[in-house]
Amino acid sequence: MTARRASRTLFPVKSPAKAAPSVLVVVTSVGTEQQALDIAHHLVESQLAACVNILPGVRSVFRWKGKVQHEGEFLLMAKTVPENFERVRDLMKELNVYELPEILGFLADHADPAFVKWVAENATGIRNPSDDEEDEPGEATID
């Protein structure tokens, strides 16, 4: 007697839905405007971040090597995607002259969907060759 295989009804298998993109805000601080601009330009030109805000006039009070320090700094807020965190962190560490730079990542729990889409499209981590073309003459500064 031959064993008979039970017939199976096949149901379509749903592939896992691709997670909606999210925004990661990576924060660091630097001592000079030039450092802030250098890091911001590197992050945006390399498409590791869609945007970097530079906030001048930040006052930091912290303990360093046993002494309380007071410093004027520039705070950078880079908007990227979570997959880019390690590369953003590495670039920030490389270009920051601080011995122990502050580098913190925060997921934006609530964000406008159109902005999230824009960040995901502009923080691909793949450099666009057209970015090598010169912009308008002049130097960017922070007011």
WOSUL-V560690 format. One record per backbone hydrogen bond with DSSP energy under -0.5 kcal/mol. NH is the residue of the N-H (numbers start at 0). CO is the residue of the C=O. E is the energy in kcal/mol with one decimal. If there is no record, write none. Layout:
nh: {NH & NH}
co: {CO & CO}
e: {E & E}
This chain:
nh: {9 & 13 & 23 & 24 & 25 & 25 & 26 & 26 & 27 & 28 & 29 & 35 & 36 & 37 & 38 & 39 & 40 & 41 & 42 & 43 & 44 & 45 & 46 & 47 & 48 & 49 & 50 & 52 & 54 & 54 & 55 & 57 & 59 & 59 & 61 & 63 & 63 & 66 & 68 & 70 & 72 & 73 & 74 & 75 & 76 & 77 & 78 & 79 & 79 & 83 & 84 & 87 & 88 & 89 & 90 & 91 & 92 & 93 & 94 & 95 & 100 & 102 & 103 & 105 & 107 & 108 & 115 & 116 & 117 & 118 & 119 & 120 & 121 & 122 & 124 & 126 & 127 & 128 & 130 & 131 & 132 & 142}
co: {7 & 11 & 79 & 105 & 23 & 77 & 24 & 103 & 75 & 101 & 73 & 31 & 32 & 33 & 34 & 35 & 36 & 37 & 38 & 39 & 40 & 41 & 43 & 42 & 42 & 78 & 78 & 76 & 52 & 74 & 53 & 72 & 57 & 70 & 68 & 61 & 66 & 63 & 61 & 59 & 57 & 29 & 54 & 27 & 52 & 25 & 50 & 23 & 77 & 80 & 81 & 83 & 84 & 85 & 86 & 87 & 88 & 89 & 90 & 91 & 97 & 100 & 26 & 24 & 22 & 106 & 111 & 112 & 113 & 114 & 115 & 116 & 117 & 118 & 46 & 124 & 44 & 126 & 127 & 128 & 129 & 140}
e: {-0.6 & -0.6 & -2.8 & -3.2 & -0.6 & -2.8 & -0.5 & -3.1 & -1.8 & -0.6 & -2.3 & -1.9 & -2.7 & -2.5 & -2.6 & -2.5 & -2.8 & -2.2 & -2.5 & -2.3 & -2.9 & -1.9 & -1.2 & -2.2 & -1.7 & -2.6 & -0.9 & -2.4 & -0.5 & -3.2 & -0.7 & -2.0 & -0.5 & -3.0 & -1.8 & -0.5 & -3.0 & -1.5 & -3.8 & -2.5 & -3.3 & -2.6 & -2.5 & -3.3 & -2.3 & -3.1 & -2.9 & -2.6 & -0.6 & -2.1 & -1.7 & -2.7 & -3.3 & -2.5 & -2.2 & -2.7 & -2.6 & -2.3 & -2.3 & -1.3 & -0.5 & -0.5 & -2.2 & -2.7 & -2.8 & -1.1 & -2.4 & -2.3 & -2.1 & -2.6 & -2.5 & -2.2 & -1.5 & -1.2 & -3.0 & -0.6 & -0.6 & -0.6 & -2.3 & -1.7 & -1.3 & -0.5}
